Amino acid sequence: MSAASAPSFQLGAEHEAFRAEVRVFAESQFAAKAWYWDEHEEFPEENRRVLAAAGWFGLLIPPEYGGRGAPLIRSVLFVEEMARVCFNTTTICQIGLHGPARAIAVLGNEEQKRRFLPGCASGEHLFAISITEPGAGSATTDIETTARDDGDAFVLHGHKCFTTLGAQCTHTLVFARFGTPSSAPEASGVEGMVRTMPGAPRGAKGIGALIVDARSPGITIGAADPKMGGRGAPECELRFAGVRVPKENVLVAGDPATSNGFRTLMSGFGPERVGNAAICVGLAQAAYERTLAFVKERKQFGRPIEEFQGLQWKIADMATQIHAARLMVYRAATNERDGFPDPRDTTIAKLYANEMVQRVTNEAIQIHGHRGYTRLYPLERMYRDARGYAVGGGTTEILRNTLAAIELGRTFDQRG
């Protein structure tokens, strides 16, 4: 990229005005009860309705399907400002903006776009993403959920876990392995034993994704998982026992002979990962702003603690890290190609922001002393909320593997 065409990441007046609009909206609508959803471990349905009524879920969706058609940088600014106020409400925004709706808008066919995107834009549809399984976390290619061809439909069998909003959603995008074991060539000897051993690596071949109506017969919803943070954005298990999914609901078909479907789907993680990183920036910004105010007000040894060099350096480090993460996120959001951000920029942004927000929120607690450790202040909640984002959407360890593969120009077998 030439110097002339490289983005400067200096937001213009239009973007800054948009940020200000979102900040006023978030503070006026959601700040007062942000603590409530965590304390009561309750899904903020009333906030989802406010977001839907304001049309925010359609921010990225093209106008012909009922949305605003904004670029990715706008949705990144949106979730950054929302996270500064209410993490649990932001999780709804993150999934609504950067999850399945975005994948359908870019990867879906025209019929799927017309059938699903208007409902996503209006808030009528609430999507979840069902990928993780008890035996397939970071090793996504080990998924065992199957989609068997049965005439006019595919039949789903499988067990998903940690599905965010799985109990609240109207639809979920399910990653599954297409085809049946009999469709693969016969294998003998050690290779055949490995293929049939329980828990053996399955590989990426055949993996695709289907749009599943959450009310379909054969779906069982498990209890909400008790979590450290994000307690107003419940996660649960979903079991699929003979769930029939119309073939027109296949977003990306899995070919048992190739891993093309899986590669296509993984490219769709870009917006979700950039959104994840932006949310980390927003959380860190909120902790930083509270810390700035505190060091000006708090006095020890007869003077404000902002006068102590040790704390000044902490403030400087926090500011530097937030600024760096924000620039990485904006670069990823503005380097969009074919509807998705650049994988390298996305990986770097999420990796750095995930670790940055843990350092900043932890330092904010330390500067506040015992006050920061109590639930009378929101800092401990911010720390708990932020922690999960270094796991969801790709752990920081997996991101390092991904980045190393990009930098070295090759892939590596992670099985040992």
N, C-alpha and C positions, 0 to 999 in steps of 0.2 A: 504493500500500500504506500503510495507516494505521500510526502509530507503535505502536499496541497489537499489531498483527499482524506487524510486521516482526521477522525473526529477530535475535537478539542476537549470535549466533555465539560465545557463551560455552558451551563444551561442558559438559554435565552430568556427574554422577558416573558414570552408566552408560557414556557415551562415553569418558570418561577411563579407566575400567576396561578397556574394550575396547582402547583404545590400548596400555595397559600389557600386556595379554595378547599383542597382536600383536608388541610390541617384544621381549618375552621369547622368543616363538616364533622370530622372525626372527634374533635374535642367537644363540640356541642352535643353530639348524638351519643357518644359511646364512653366518654371518660368517666362519668359518674358511677357507672356500674361495672367498670372493668374488673374490679376486685371480686364482684359478686359471682361471676361465672366460674372463677377459680375456686372460691370458697365453697360454693355449693356443687361444684362439678356438674354444671348444667349447661346444655347447649344453648347459645344465645339466639333462639328462634326469632325473638322480637327484633334483634339487630339485623338478622338476615332479611326480614321483611322491609326494614328501613332501607337497606342497601338495594333491594329489588325495586322498591318504589322510586328510588332516586335514579335508577337505570345504570348503576355502576357495573353490574355483571356483564353488560354488553359493551364494555369499554373497548375490547379488542376485536369484537365480532364485526364483520363487514356490515355496512348499512343495509345491503339488500337482504340481510337476515335479521334485521331489527337492532343492530348494534351501532356503535359510534365509529368503528373503523380506525381507532387510534393506533399509533405505533407502540411497540413494546416499551419504549422508554416511559410512556405515560403510565402504563400499568405498574411499572417498577417504582415510579414516584408515588403512585397511589398506595401500594402495599407498604412502602417505606414509612409514609406518614401515618397510615393506619396502625402499623406495628408500634409506633411511638406512643400510641394511646391504648390500644386493646389487642393483645396478642390473639386471644381466642376468636374474636370477630375477624381478625386478619386472616386466620387460617381458612375461614369460609371464603374470603376473597381470593386467597392464593389458589385454592382448588377451583373456584369458579372462573378465575381469569386465566390461569396458567396450566390447568390440568386438562381433562378430556375435551372441554369445549375448544381449546386452542388446537388440540390434536385433530379434532373433527374438522375445524376450519381449514387446516393445512393438508391433512391426509385424507379426509373423507371425500366421497363422491358427491355429486350435486344433489342427489336424492337424500342422502344422509344429512347434508348441510341444511336443506330446506325442512327436513323433518325434526331435527334436534336443535339447531342453533337459535331459532326464535325463542324457544322455551328456555334455553340457557341465558339468553340476553334479558328476558323478562324476569328471570328468577323462578319461573314455574318448575324448571328442572333443577335438581341439585345432584351433581355427579360425585361419585367416589371413584377411587382407583384401586383395583384389587390385583396386586402383584405378589406381595410377600406371602410365603407359605411357611409352615413350621420347619420344613427342611430346606427352604430356599429363601435366604435373606439377601446378603450381598451376592451370593451365587445365584443370580436370577435365572441363569440357564439350567438350573436344577429343578425348575418347577415341574410338578407332576399333574397339575390340573389338565384335563384332556377335553378336547372338542371333537366329537365323533360325528362324521357326516351321516345324516339320516334323512335323505330325501330333500325336503324343502327347508330343513333346519339342521343346526349343529346341536348335539346333546352334550351338555357340560357336566363333568364330574370332577370334584376337587374340593380342596380345603384351603381357604385364604385366612390370613391373620393380620392384625395391626392395620385394618382397613379404616382409615380416618373417615368419619361420618358414614360408616357403613350402615348404621341403624337409622340414620336420618335421610339418606339419599333416595332419590327417585330412580336413579340409574347408576350403574357402575361399569367401568371399563375393565374387563377381565382379561388378563394375560393367560393364555392357555396354549397347550401343545396340540396342534392339529394332526389328524391322522391317527391310526391305531398301530400298536406294535406289529400287527401282521402286515402292515404296509411296508415295513422295512425289510431289506434283504435278510435272509437267514444268516446267522453268524454262528461260528463254531469255535471250539477251543476256548482259550483265555478270553478272547474278545467277546464271545457269546456269553461267558459267565459274567463279565463285567457289566454288559448291557442289562442283564436280568437281575443283578444283585440289588436288593433294596438299598436306596440311598446312593447308588452309583451315579456319577455325573452323567447328565443326559445330553448336554450340549445345546447349542442355540437352534439347531435345525427344527423346523416345524412350529416354532413359537410365533403366535399372532395374537390379535386382540379382538374382542367382541363387545358390542354395546348391549348390556343386559338390563332389562326392566327389573327393578328391585322387587316388584310385586309378583314376579314369575313363580309359578308352582315349583317346588323343589328347593327353594332357597331357605336356609335356616340361619337366623341371626343370633350370634352369641352375645353374652353379657359384655358390657363395656370393660375394657382393661383399666385397672387402677394405675394411674400414671404419676410420675414425678411432677411434670409440668404440662401445659396445654390441656388443663383438666376440663375446660369447657368445650373442647373439640374432641369428642369421644372417639375411641378406636375399638374395633370389635372383630370377632371371627365371623366369616361367612362360609357356609358349606353349600355346595352345589351338588345335588343328587338328581341326575337326570333332567336338568333344566334345559328346556328346548328354546333355542335362540334362532329366530328367523335368519336365513342366510343374508338378507339385505342389511342385517345389523353387524356384519363382519367389517370392522374398520380396516384391519390389516390381516390378510390371510396368511396363515403359516404353511409353508411348503415343507413337507417332511424331508425333502432332498436337499434343502438349502437353509441358510440362516438369514436370508434376505429380509424376511418379515421382522425378525428380531432387531436387525440393524436399523430398519426404518423406524421401529417403535422407540428405540433408544435415542434416536435423534430428536424425538418428541419430548425428551426430558429436559431439553435446553431451557425453555421458558420457565418450567417449574424450578429448575436449579437457580436461575437468575432471580426469580421471585423469592426463593428461599434466602439467597444472599442479601437481597434488598431488605427483607424482614429483619435479618440480623443487624443490618445497619440501623434500621429504625429503632430496634430495641436498645442497641448500644447508645444511640443518640439520646434516648429518653433517660437512660441511666446517667449519662454524661451531664445532661442539663440539670438534673437534680443534684449531682455532685458539685457542679459549679456554684449553684445557689447555696449549697450547704457550707462549702469552705469559706464563703463570704460572710455567712451568718454565725457560724460556730466559732466560739472563742475558747482558747486554752492558754494558760500562762499569761493572761492579761492582754491577748491580742488575737485577731482573726487568724484561723489556721491557714488561710491562703498565704500568709506571710512566711510560712516555713518552707524552705527550699525543697525538702523531701517531698512535700505534697505538691509543690509547683511542678516538679519533675513528673509526678504521677499524672497530673492534669495534662502536661505536654505530651506524654506518651499516649494517653487515651485519645487526645485530639488527633495525633498523627495516625494512629491505627484506624480510627473511624474515617478519616479523610482518605486514606489509602484504599480502604475497602469500598468506599463510595465510588471512587474513580474506577476501580476494577468493575464494579457492577454496572456503571454507566457505559463503560467501554463495551462490555458484553451485550448490553441491551441495544446499543446503537450499531453494533456490527452484525446485524441480522441478515441472514442469507436464506432465500427460499422459505421464508416464514419462521425460521428457527435461528437462534444466535449461534455464533461461532463456538464450536465445542471446546477449543483451547481456552478462549476467554471465559467461557462459562465455568469450566472446571477450576480455573485459577480463582475466579471471583468467589465461588461457593466455598472452596477450600479455605481461603484466607478469611472470609467473613465469618464462617462457622467457628473458627478458632479465635478470631478477634473479639467476637461478642462475649465469649466466655471469659476472656481476660478482662474486658472492660467492665462487665457486670460484677465480676468477682472483685475487681479493684474498687468499684463504687461501694460495695458492701464494706470492704476493709476501711475505706476512708470515713464512712459513716459510723464505724465502730459497732457497738452492740445494737444501736438503732437499726443499722442496715440488716442485721441478722434477724430482727423481729418482724412479725407480720404486720406491724403497725406502719411499716414503710413498704413500698412496692418493689424494692430492689431484690429481695429474695425471690419474689415471684418472677421477676424478669430473668434472674439467673436460672431458675428452674425451667421456665418456658424456652429460653434460648438453647438449653442443653440438648434438647431433642432434635434440633435442626442440624446438628453435626452427625446425626444418625440417619434421619429420614432423607430420602431423595439421593442417597449415595453417601456412605460414610466417608470421613476424611481419609481413611486408609485406602478405600477404593478410589477416591479422587486422586490420591497420589499415584496409585497404579496407572490410572487412566492418563494422567499428565505425563508420567514417565514414558508410557507407550507412544504418546504423541511426540514427545521431544526426541525419543530415540528412533522413531519411525518403524516400530515393530510391536507385535503383541507378545505377551508372555503367558505361559500356563501357570495359573495361580493355585493349582491343586496340590502343590507341595514341592 
